[in-house]
Amino acid sequence: IIPDPDWKQEIFEDDWRVGDTYFTSIGQYGFQITPLQALRATAAIATGNLLEPTLEMNNKPVKEDINFINDKYQEIVKDGMREAVLRGTAKGLNRSNLTIAAKTGTAELGAIKSNVNSWVIGYFPYEDPKYIFTVMMEKGPRDNYLGGVFIMSQFIDWMLLNKGEYFR
């Protein structure tokens, strides 16, 4: 679900307001996607192509001709994702020997919002994307600092140490 004026009218019988645009643009409000949908969108941002997911280990897009995003805006989003790693909420992924671009997210759960789903999506290397990732820690305590970025950071460190061939 990606909320829009028609969705709000159907669900709430209410008009769309500018605040609805603000909340939807950062993934709040009624915005609901799966980790696989987030991975697919990240791949499209990184490569410009909307890939059809497969369960095979071949990194070949099924539909190369789909232009997911205007080139001008794609560069803005990519730059923003890189900045999130350099100075923002994904800075736990900053490495001197690997350029990563990422975006974090937190979904509050329950009426009292004591638990969260902590996300991070991204790709590397930034200059020529080869790997796309989505990590989500489900139902963690709200005050937990070991979320999706920490998990992905640990994984990247393990890969750099044990699977260096993926980074050549």
Backbone as CSV, one residue per row, in Angstrom:
resi,resn,N_x,N_y,N_z,CA_x,CA_y,CA_z,C_x,C_y,C_z
1,ILE,0.849,-1.183,0.000,0.000,0.000,0.000,0.885,1.234,0.000
2,ILE,0.708,2.067,-0.997,1.353,3.377,-1.018,0.211,4.392,-1.077
3,PRO,-0.062,5.045,0.054,-1.220,5.931,0.131,-1.208,7.036,-0.912
4,ASP,-2.411,7.363,-1.382,-2.624,8.481,-2.289,-4.014,9.038,-1.990
5,PRO,-4.414,10.110,-2.638,-5.719,10.713,-2.321,-6.895,9.750,-2.474
6,ASP,-6.887,8.904,-3.503,-7.988,7.947,-3.679,-8.032,6.937,-2.539
7,TRP,-6.863,6.449,-2.118,-6.783,5.492,-1.010,-7.353,6.117,0.266
8,LYS,-6.947,7.358,0.569,-7.417,8.009,1.790,-8.935,8.204,1.750
9,GLN,-9.448,8.593,0.587,-10.896,8.788,0.452,-11.631,7.464,0.681
10,GLU,-11.111,6.381,0.096,-11.756,5.073,0.230,-11.694,4.551,1.668
11,ILE,-10.532,4.669,2.316,-10.336,4.109,3.649,-10.916,4.998,4.742
12,PHE,-10.696,6.307,4.650,-11.084,7.224,5.726,-12.208,8.187,5.361
13,GLU,-12.634,8.178,4.086,-13.627,9.139,3.614,-13.228,10.563,3.995
14,ASP,-11.981,10.883,3.684,-11.429,12.177,4.054,-10.525,12.666,2.917
15,ASP,-10.329,13.965,2.851,-9.496,14.561,1.815,-8.014,14.422,2.143
16,TRP,-7.217,14.381,1.123,-5.760,14.335,1.235,-5.259,15.711,1.619
17,ARG,-4.317,15.770,2.547,-3.730,17.029,2.969,-2.218,16.993,2.734
18,VAL,-1.563,18.132,2.757,-0.131,18.193,2.501,0.644,17.345,3.513
19,GLY,0.176,17.278,4.743,0.825,16.439,5.755,0.815,14.965,5.383
20,ASP,-0.239,14.532,4.689,-0.294,13.143,4.220,0.835,12.869,3.230
21,THR,1.133,13.856,2.395,2.244,13.724,1.443,3.564,13.621,2.196
22,TYR,3.744,14.455,3.212,4.985,14.425,3.985,5.191,13.053,4.627
23,PHE,4.166,12.567,5.324,4.290,11.278,6.015,4.495,10.130,5.031
24,THR,3.781,10.150,3.923,3.922,9.076,2.933,5.310,9.099,2.313
25,SER,5.875,10.292,2.084,7.187,10.390,1.439,8.301,9.780,2.278
26,ILE,8.116,9.658,3.590,9.134,9.032,4.436,8.708,7.632,4.884
27,GLY,7.676,7.094,4.258,7.283,5.717,4.539,6.399,5.561,5.766
28,GLN,5.782,6.633,6.229,4.891,6.560,7.380,3.437,6.535,6.902
29,TYR,2.521,6.749,7.821,1.094,6.803,7.540,0.616,5.409,7.170
30,GLY,0.029,5.198,6.028,-0.475,3.888,5.655,0.469,3.121,4.756
31,PHE,1.686,3.618,4.595,2.677,3.028,3.694,3.056,1.627,4.185
32,GLN,2.830,0.618,3.343,3.152,-0.757,3.714,3.722,-1.498,2.518
33,ILE,4.971,-1.931,2.644,5.604,-2.740,1.603,6.312,-3.918,2.261
34,THR,6.606,-4.931,1.467,7.324,-6.099,1.971,8.825,-5.896,1.788
35,PRO,9.655,-6.671,2.493,11.101,-6.584,2.262,11.478,-6.860,0.804
36,LEU,10.803,-7.776,0.141,11.106,-8.062,-1.260,10.767,-6.864,-2.147
37,GLN,9.671,-6.182,-1.867,9.333,-4.977,-2.628,10.368,-3.881,-2.388
38,ALA,10.852,-3.760,-1.146,11.892,-2.774,-0.837,13.183,-3.115,-1.576
39,LEU,13.525,-4.395,-1.631,14.723,-4.827,-2.344,14.617,-4.500,-3.828
40,ARG,13.467,-4.755,-4.395,13.232,-4.481,-5.813,13.335,-2.986,-6.117
41,ALA,12.748,-2.170,-5.264,12.818,-0.713,-5.457,14.256,-0.222,-5.318
42,THR,15.005,-0.787,-4.364,16.405,-0.399,-4.184,17.225,-0.753,-5.411
43,ALA,16.994,-1.928,-5.966,17.705,-2.332,-7.185,17.385,-1.374,-8.325
44,ALA,16.146,-0.924,-8.409,15.757,0.011,-9.464,16.437,1.365,-9.272
45,ILE,16.559,1.807,-8.023,17.258,3.065,-7.758,18.728,2.920,-8.136
46,ALA,19.336,1.812,-7.758,20.767,1.607,-8.004,21.093,1.449,-9.483
47,THR,20.238,0.737,-10.217,20.568,0.381,-11.597,19.737,1.090,-12.651
48,GLY,18.602,1.636,-12.255,17.694,2.249,-13.221,16.745,1.255,-13.858
49,ASN,16.857,-0.018,-13.497,16.001,-1.061,-14.061,15.169,-1.712,-12.962
50,LEU,13.905,-1.935,-13.246,13.040,-2.648,-12.317,13.182,-4.138,-12.614
51,LEU,13.873,-4.824,-11.725,14.172,-6.235,-11.936,13.002,-7.106,-11.497
52,GLU,12.824,-8.214,-12.180,11.824,-9.212,-11.805,12.520,-10.204,-10.885
53,PRO,12.055,-10.376,-9.647,12.761,-11.269,-8.735,12.680,-12.728,-9.190
54,THR,13.752,-13.450,-8.916,13.796,-14.893,-9.166,14.417,-15.560,-7.949
55,LEU,14.273,-16.824,-7.856,14.905,-17.578,-6.787,16.205,-18.215,-7.262
56,GLU,16.644,-17.813,-8.426,17.894,-18.326,-8.985,19.043,-17.422,-8.589
57,MET,20.242,-17.890,-8.753,21.426,-17.116,-8.411,22.028,-16.454,-9.643
58,ASN,21.180,-16.044,-10.583,21.684,-15.344,-11.770,21.207,-13.907,-11.714
59,ASN,22.087,-13.000,-11.759,21.758,-11.583,-11.579,21.341,-10.934,-12.902
60,LYS,20.446,-11.580,-13.639,20.036,-11.059,-14.934,18.622,-10.495,-14.852
61,PRO,18.457,-9.214,-15.205,17.113,-8.640,-15.188,16.230,-9.251,-16.265
62,VAL,14.969,-9.482,-15.899,14.017,-10.045,-16.852,13.489,-8.959,-17.774
63,LYS,13.332,-7.762,-17.227,12.741,-6.664,-17.990,13.681,-5.473,-17.972
64,GLU,14.704,-5.493,-18.779,15.683,-4.407,-18.808,15.119,-3.112,-19.365
65,ASP,14.028,-3.180,-20.102,13.516,-1.991,-20.771,12.615,-1.134,-19.892
66,ILE,12.359,-1.529,-18.672,11.500,-0.737,-17.793,12.331,0.359,-17.147
67,ASN,11.994,1.613,-17.399,12.675,2.734,-16.770,11.884,3.093,-15.520
68,PHE,12.440,2.773,-14.367,11.742,2.915,-13.096,11.637,4.357,-12.632
69,ILE,12.669,5.137,-12.905,12.726,6.481,-12.341,13.456,7.407,-13.316
70,ASN,13.015,8.640,-13.378,13.657,9.657,-14.204,15.136,9.774,-13.797
71,ASP,16.040,9.819,-14.771,17.486,9.839,-14.503,17.893,10.951,-13.542
72,LYS,17.315,12.123,-13.696,17.649,13.264,-12.834,17.313,12.947,-11.377
73,TYR,16.120,12.397,-11.149,15.705,12.085,-9.788,16.435,10.866,-9.244
74,GLN,16.781,9.934,-10.129,17.529,8.755,-9.700,18.860,9.180,-9.077
75,GLU,19.557,10.112,-9.710,20.838,10.580,-9.175,20.662,11.273,-7.831
76,ILE,19.589,12.033,-7.673,19.314,12.706,-6.400,19.095,11.685,-5.297
77,VAL,18.302,10.647,-5.590,18.027,9.610,-4.597,19.311,8.843,-4.260
78,LYS,20.079,8.485,-5.287,21.340,7.768,-5.047,22.286,8.597,-4.182
79,ASP,22.406,9.885,-4.483,23.263,10.767,-3.688,22.778,10.835,-2.243
80,GLY,21.464,10.922,-2.068,20.905,10.953,-0.720,21.187,9.674,0.048
81,MET,21.108,8.543,-0.640,21.405,7.263,0.011,22.887,7.172,0.381
82,ARG,23.751,7.717,-0.442,25.177,7.724,-0.105,25.424,8.631,1.094
83,GLU,24.778,9.787,1.105,24.920,10.721,2.234,24.427,10.102,3.542
84,ALA,23.392,9.260,3.475,22.897,8.590,4.689,23.981,7.712,5.301
85,VAL,24.844,7.136,4.464,25.950,6.315,4.962,27.100,7.203,5.457
86,LEU,27.348,8.298,4.778,28.450,9.173,5.177,28.140,9.987,6.426
87,ARG,26.886,10.474,6.555,26.572,11.403,7.636,25.245,11.170,8.345
88,GLY,24.460,10.206,7.884,23.100,10.082,8.396,22.841,8.829,9.204
89,THR,21.623,8.362,9.124,21.167,7.254,9.954,21.793,5.916,9.596
90,ALA,22.460,5.820,8.453,23.115,4.565,8.040,24.633,4.650,8.166
91,LYS,25.143,5.596,8.948,26.594,5.782,9.012,27.317,4.582,9.619
92,GLY,26.617,3.696,10.270,27.226,2.462,10.765,27.701,1.557,9.633
93,LEU,27.316,1.869,8.382,27.754,1.089,7.227,28.938,1.729,6.506
94,ASN,29.416,2.858,6.986,30.519,3.549,6.325,31.810,2.756,6.504
95,ARG,32.456,2.447,5.386,33.718,1.709,5.377,34.707,2.463,4.488
96,SER,35.977,2.435,4.861,36.992,3.106,4.051,37.289,2.322,2.780
97,ASN,37.024,1.020,2.775,37.362,0.169,1.639,36.151,-0.307,0.837
98,LEU,34.983,0.285,1.082,33.776,-0.126,0.367,32.784,1.030,0.372
99,THR,32.292,1.426,-0.811,31.325,2.521,-0.886,29.919,1.938,-0.925
100,ILE,29.150,2.268,0.090,27.794,1.749,0.259,26.820,2.917,0.229
101,ALA,25.640,2.693,-0.344,24.527,3.646,-0.286,23.386,2.942,0.431
102,ALA,22.678,3.644,1.312,21.633,2.976,2.096,20.581,3.959,2.574
103,LYS,19.465,3.406,3.009,18.364,4.169,3.605,17.817,3.346,4.754
104,THR,17.608,3.976,5.878,17.055,3.273,7.033,15.575,3.582,7.183
105,GLY,14.921,2.773,7.981,13.517,3.002,8.288,13.141,2.295,9.573
106,THR,12.155,2.846,10.239,11.665,2.249,11.467,10.145,2.264,11.424
107,ALA,9.546,1.093,11.578,8.084,0.997,11.618,7.668,0.720,13.059
108,GLU,6.886,1.634,13.611,6.400,1.461,14.981,5.266,0.450,14.990
109,LEU,5.243,-0.386,16.030,4.256,-1.466,16.112,3.381,-1.319,17.348
110,GLY,2.126,-1.685,17.195,1.215,-1.723,18.333,0.694,-0.368,18.756
111,ALA,-0.300,-0.401,19.610,-0.953,0.825,20.061,-0.023,1.707,20.881
112,ILE,0.827,1.105,21.714,1.728,1.919,22.536,3.119,2.050,21.909
113,LYS,3.304,1.433,20.770,4.518,1.574,19.962,5.787,1.234,20.744
114,SER,5.731,0.183,21.554,6.894,-0.217,22.344,7.871,-1.068,21.543
115,ASN,7.441,-1.559,20.391,8.309,-2.351,19.532,8.374,-1.733,18.138
116,VAL,9.453,-2.049,17.425,9.657,-1.512,16.077,10.205,-2.597,15.151
117,ASN,9.952,-2.415,13.871,10.671,-3.142,12.836,11.725,-2.177,12.322
118,SER,12.984,-2.569,12.402,14.101,-1.724,11.982,14.620,-2.222,10.643
119,TRP,14.604,-1.340,9.637,14.999,-1.674,8.269,16.278,-0.969,7.874
120,VAL,16.964,-1.570,6.915,17.965,-0.859,6.132,17.947,-1.492,4.739
121,ILE,17.920,-0.629,3.730,18.025,-1.074,2.343,19.236,-0.392,1.747
122,GLY,19.839,-1.002,0.750,20.978,-0.344,0.144,21.631,-1.162,-0.942
123,TYR,22.784,-0.658,-1.368,23.533,-1.340,-2.417,25.001,-0.946,-2.336
124,PHE,25.830,-1.783,-2.982,27.256,-1.500,-3.098,27.819,-2.279,-4.273
125,PRO,28.953,-1.814,-4.806,29.567,-0.510,-4.553,28.726,0.619,-5.144
126,TYR,28.831,1.764,-4.543,28.025,2.912,-4.933,28.212,3.282,-6.402
127,GLU,29.457,3.261,-6.867,29.766,3.720,-8.224,29.262,2.760,-9.305
128,ASP,29.243,1.468,-9.012,28.847,0.453,-9.988,28.148,-0.683,-9.244
129,PRO,26.861,-0.514,-8.905,26.175,-1.458,-8.023,26.199,-2.900,-8.528
130,LYS,26.600,-3.782,-7.623,26.588,-5.209,-7.913,25.722,-5.976,-6.922
131,TYR,25.577,-5.464,-5.720,24.824,-6.146,-4.668,23.789,-5.199,-4.060
132,ILE,22.592,-5.710,-3.903,21.476,-4.963,-3.317,21.085,-5.700,-2.035
133,PHE,20.750,-4.963,-0.987,20.370,-5.649,0.251,19.159,-5.001,0.919
134,THR,18.446,-5.834,1.639,17.378,-5.412,2.537,17.527,-6.234,3.808
135,VAL,17.612,-5.565,4.940,17.681,-6.244,6.230,16.591,-5.661,7.110
136,MET,15.834,-6.536,7.760,14.809,-6.061,8.679,14.878,-6.866,9.964
137,MET,14.951,-6.163,11.074,14.854,-6.791,12.381,13.424,-6.574,12.859
138,GLU,12.708,-7.656,13.014,11.299,-7.569,13.389,11.103,-7.486,14.901
139,LYS,10.154,-6.670,15.284,9.643,-6.588,16.653,10.724,-6.414,17.710
140,GLY,11.678,-5.535,17.416,12.703,-5.219,18.411,12.174,-4.180,19.382
141,PRO,12.768,-4.099,20.573,12.354,-3.065,21.520,12.613,-1.685,20.937
142,ARG,11.747,-0.754,21.224,11.854,0.600,20.678,13.204,1.242,20.994
143,ASP,13.749,0.978,22.164,14.999,1.610,22.584,16.235,0.784,22.218
144,ASN,16.069,-0.228,21.390,17.180,-1.084,20.978,18.010,-0.384,19.910
145,TYR,19.312,-0.323,20.106,20.199,0.308,19.132,20.795,-0.704,18.157
146,LEU,20.461,-1.969,18.314,20.998,-3.012,17.450,19.966,-3.379,16.396
147,GLY,19.736,-2.468,15.479,18.722,-2.673,14.450,19.314,-3.163,13.148
148,GLY,18.616,-2.864,12.052,18.992,-3.329,10.739,20.387,-2.900,10.313
149,VAL,20.784,-1.660,10.639,22.124,-1.177,10.254,23.197,-2.000,10.959
150,PHE,23.019,-2.262,12.229,24.001,-3.044,12.977,24.134,-4.447,12.391
151,ILE,23.000,-5.068,12.074,23.021,-6.422,11.509,23.751,-6.418,10.166
152,MET,23.434,-5.462,9.299,24.085,-5.408,7.988,25.561,-5.082,8.135
153,SER,25.912,-4.224,9.075,27.303,-3.882,9.323,28.102,-5.127,9.707
154,GLN,27.548,-5.937,10.594,28.202,-7.179,11.002,28.373,-8.118,9.813
155,PHE,27.363,-8.195,8.961,27.419,-9.065,7.787,28.496,-8.596,6.800
156,ILE,28.553,-7.287,6.551,29.560,-6.755,5.633,30.964,-7.016,6.178
157,ASP,31.162,-6.805,7.476,32.475,-7.076,8.065,32.847,-8.549,7.902
158,TRP,31.898,-9.437,8.104,32.153,-10.872,7.929,32.512,-11.170,6.473
159,MET,31.742,-10.583,5.535,32.028,-10.813,4.117,33.415,-10.286,3.737
160,LEU,33.762,-9.097,4.193,35.075,-8.533,3.883,36.200,-9.438,4.395
161,LEU,35.994,-10.040,5.538,36.994,-10.911,6.140,37.031,-12.298,5.496
162,ASN,35.856,-12.846,5.184,35.759,-14.252,4.752,35.431,-14.458,3.282
163,LYS,34.909,-13.471,2.626,34.464,-13.624,1.232,34.931,-12.442,0.388
164,GLY,36.185,-12.113,0.492,36.738,-10.960,-0.211,36.566,-10.979,-1.709
165,GLU,36.403,-12.178,-2.282,36.235,-12.263,-3.742,34.992,-11.514,-4.233
166,TYR,34.024,-11.300,-3.374,32.817,-10.569,-3.782,33.070,-9.070,-3.939
167,PHE,34.196,-8.612,-3.458,34.481,-7.175,-3.483,35.557,-6.801,-4.483
168,ARG,36.010,-7.757,-5.277,37.053,-7.472,-6.278,36.429,-7.084,-7.580
